[in-house]
Amino acid sequence: MNHLKFHSLPSEKQVRIINAAMKQFVQSGYEKASTNEIVKDAQISKGSLFNYFNNKKDLYLYLIENALKIVDVIFAEVDIGERDLFRRLSQIGFIKLKIQQKYPLVFDFLKSTQLEDAAEVKNEISPIMGSILDSSLNRIYENIDFSKFRPDVSPEKALQILNWTMMGFAETQMEKIKTFENIGMELMDEWNGYMEILKRSFYKDGEE
C-alpha cells in the first residue's frame, strides 16, 4: 500500500496518528496493541484509520519505515568532520531532542521492534530494519579521535556512561521544554557543564 491518503492529510494530523500508534505498540506490544485505543488517542474514527492503512500489520510496518527515516535525519545533520567525541555527541543529542519534541516515542518504538516476537510481524521486521541501526551507531562514532582518552579509560565503557548521561539529560529536558524553536544558551550551558566534568574524567591532561 502506498499510503497516499495518509500522506495527503495535514502534517499535524499525521503526527498525531503516528504518535498514538507508536504509544500503543510500545506500551502493549504488537499483539495486544488496540486500534481502538489508537483512534481514541489520535482523535479519529476507526474507519478513517483503516482508510489510511489496510490493517494493524500495515500500520506497524509503516511506523518502522517512517521511524527509520526520522532517525536518518540525525545523521544527515551531524558534522562527521567534528572529531571530538563530546562535541559530536552534543550535536546528536540536541538533534534527538528536537526529533523527540515531535515524536516522543520514536526511539522507544524502534527499540521495541527488536524485542517483538509476534508471529504476524516478526519475520518482516528484520528485512526492513536490516543492519540500519548498527550502521547508524557506527556512523555516530565515525572519524572520532579516540587518542584523546586516558590509557586507563575504556572507550567502550566511557561511551556507555556518555549515553546514559545524555539519555538522562534528554529525559529531564523533555519535561521542561515546550518548544524547540529557540534552544536557549541556558540549556547549552547546562549540558556543557556535564560535558566538561566527563571530559576531565576521560581525557588526558591538556586535551580539549
C-alpha positions as a printed Julia matrix, in Angstrom:
208×3 Matrix{Float64}:
   0.0     0.0    0.0
   1.43    3.39  -0.95
  -0.38    5.31   1.85
  -1.22    8.24  -0.43
  -4.37    9.02   1.53
  -2.42    9.17   4.77
   0.27   11.4    3.27
  -2.4    13.75   1.93
  -3.53   14.53   5.49
  -2.38   17.72   7.21
   1.04   17.2    8.81
  -0.3    17.79  12.31
  -2.88   15.01  11.89
  -0.28   12.59  10.5
   1.96   13.23  13.51
  -0.95   12.73  15.91
  -1.81    9.34  14.37
   1.82    8.21  14.27
   2.41    9.14  17.89
  -0.8     7.48  19.06
   0.1     4.28  17.22
   3.69    4.2   18.47
   2.45    4.72  22.01
   0.19    1.68  21.8
   2.82   -0.58  20.24
   5.45    0.47  22.79
   3.13    0.02  25.75
   1.35   -3.16  24.68
   3.44   -4.89  22.01
   2.09   -5.8   18.59
  -0.47   -8.46  19.51
  -2.07   -6.59  22.42
  -1.94   -3.15  20.82
  -5.51   -1.85  20.47
  -6.54    0.0   17.34
  -9.5     1.28  19.39
  -7.05    2.99  21.73
  -5.02    4.31  18.8
  -8.01    6.01  17.16
  -9.21    7.31  20.52
  -5.82    8.85  21.26
  -5.44   10.16  17.69
  -8.98   11.6   17.76
 -10.06    9.92  14.54
 -12.61    7.24  13.64
 -11.64    3.62  13.25
 -12.93    3.73   9.69
 -10.53    6.57   8.95
  -7.56    4.62  10.3
  -8.3     1.68   8.01
  -8.86    4.03   5.13
  -5.2     5.05   5.52
  -3.81    1.6    6.37
  -5.02   -1.84   5.3
  -4.82   -3.32   8.79
  -2.83   -3.23  12.03
   0.12   -5.02  10.41
   0.29   -2.5    7.58
   0.26    0.33  10.14
   3.0    -1.3   12.21
   5.34   -1.86   9.26
   4.72    1.68   8.07
   5.69    3.0   11.5
   9.0     1.14  11.33
   9.87    2.55   7.92
   8.84    6.04   8.99
  10.83    5.82  12.23
  13.96    4.84  10.31
  13.52    7.88   8.06
  13.25   10.05  11.17
  16.49    8.59  12.55
  18.21    9.25   9.22
  17.59   12.96   9.8
  20.05   12.81  12.7
  22.89   11.57  10.57
  22.08   13.92   7.71
  22.59   16.87  10.08
  25.63   15.63  12.03
  29.04   17.05  11.11
  31.19   13.93  10.62
  34.17   16.26  10.29
  33.9    17.04  14.02
  36.4    14.59  15.56
  35.93   15.47  19.23
  33.61   12.9   20.81
  31.91   15.31  23.2
  31.15   17.92  20.57
  29.88   15.2   18.23
  27.58   13.78  20.89
  26.34   17.27  21.74
  25.3    17.7   18.11
  23.48   14.36  18.09
  21.87   14.95  21.47
  20.25   18.24  20.52
  19.07   16.89  17.18
  17.48   13.96  19.03
  15.79   16.35  21.44
  14.26   18.23  18.52
  13.02   14.98  16.99
  11.57   13.77  20.28
   9.68   17.01  20.72
   7.68   15.98  17.64
   7.88   12.19  18.05
   8.45   11.49  21.78
   8.46    7.69  21.47
  10.25    7.14  18.17
  13.42    5.73  19.74
  11.48    3.62  22.24
   9.41    2.28  19.36
  12.47    1.25  17.34
  13.9    -0.44  20.4
  10.63   -2.32  20.99
  10.67   -3.74  17.46
  13.92   -5.53  18.26
  12.12   -7.43  21.02
   8.88   -8.06  19.14
   8.13  -11.77  18.72
   4.57  -11.69  17.34
   4.45  -14.29  14.56
   2.49  -11.97  12.27
   5.3    -9.41  12.01
   8.46  -10.97  13.46
   9.8   -12.23  10.13
   9.08   -8.94   8.39
  10.86   -6.69  10.86
  14.42   -7.79  10.07
  14.25   -7.15   6.29
  13.05   -3.61   6.97
  15.49   -2.91   9.76
  18.41   -4.77   8.23
  21.6    -3.52   9.82
  20.41    0.09   9.73
  20.57    0.68  13.49
  24.0    -0.92  13.8
  25.35    1.1   10.89
  23.79    4.22  12.39
  25.67    3.67  15.65
  28.87    3.21  13.69
  28.24    6.49  11.91
  27.88    8.27  15.27
  31.47    7.4   16.11
  32.92    7.62  12.61
  36.15    9.65  12.44
  36.24   10.27  16.23
  39.71   10.91  17.72
  39.92    8.28  20.47
  43.59    9.08  21.1
  42.43   11.82  23.48
  41.28    9.23  26.02
  43.44    8.42  29.01
  45.07    4.99  28.62
  43.29    3.66  31.74
  39.85    4.57  30.39
  37.96    2.01  28.32
  36.42    3.82  25.31
  33.52    1.35  25.31
  32.66    2.0   28.96
  33.16    5.73  28.54
  30.73    5.72  25.63
  28.16    3.84  27.71
  28.47    6.39  30.51
  28.08    9.2   27.98
  24.97    7.58  26.52
  23.42    7.18  29.98
  24.19   10.8   30.77
  22.67   12.02  27.51
  19.53    9.93  27.96
  19.02   11.23  31.49
  19.64   14.81  30.39
  17.25   14.44  27.45
  14.52   12.98  29.65
  14.84   15.85  32.11
  14.77   18.5   29.38
  11.77   16.94  27.62
   9.76   17.6   30.77
  10.76   21.26  30.79
  10.97   22.32  27.14
   7.76   23.32  25.4
   9.24   24.49  22.12
  12.5    24.0   20.26
  12.15   27.0   18.01
  14.89   28.66  20.04
  17.05   26.45  22.24
  18.44   28.88  24.77
  22.05   29.26  25.84
  20.97   28.23  29.34
  20.28   24.72  28.07
  23.56   24.63  26.15
  25.48   25.82  29.2
  23.85   23.17  31.39
  24.83   20.36  29.02
  28.34   21.78  28.6
  28.74   21.7   32.38
  28.13   17.93  32.44
  30.32   17.51  29.38
  33.27   19.29  31.0
  33.1    17.06  34.08
  33.13   13.92  31.94
  35.83   15.27  29.67
  38.13   15.82  32.66
  37.39   12.25  33.77
  38.05   10.6   30.41
  40.57   12.74  28.51
  44.31   13.02  29.02
  45.51   16.18  30.75
  45.71   19.08  28.34
  43.28   17.61  25.8
  40.35   19.77  24.76
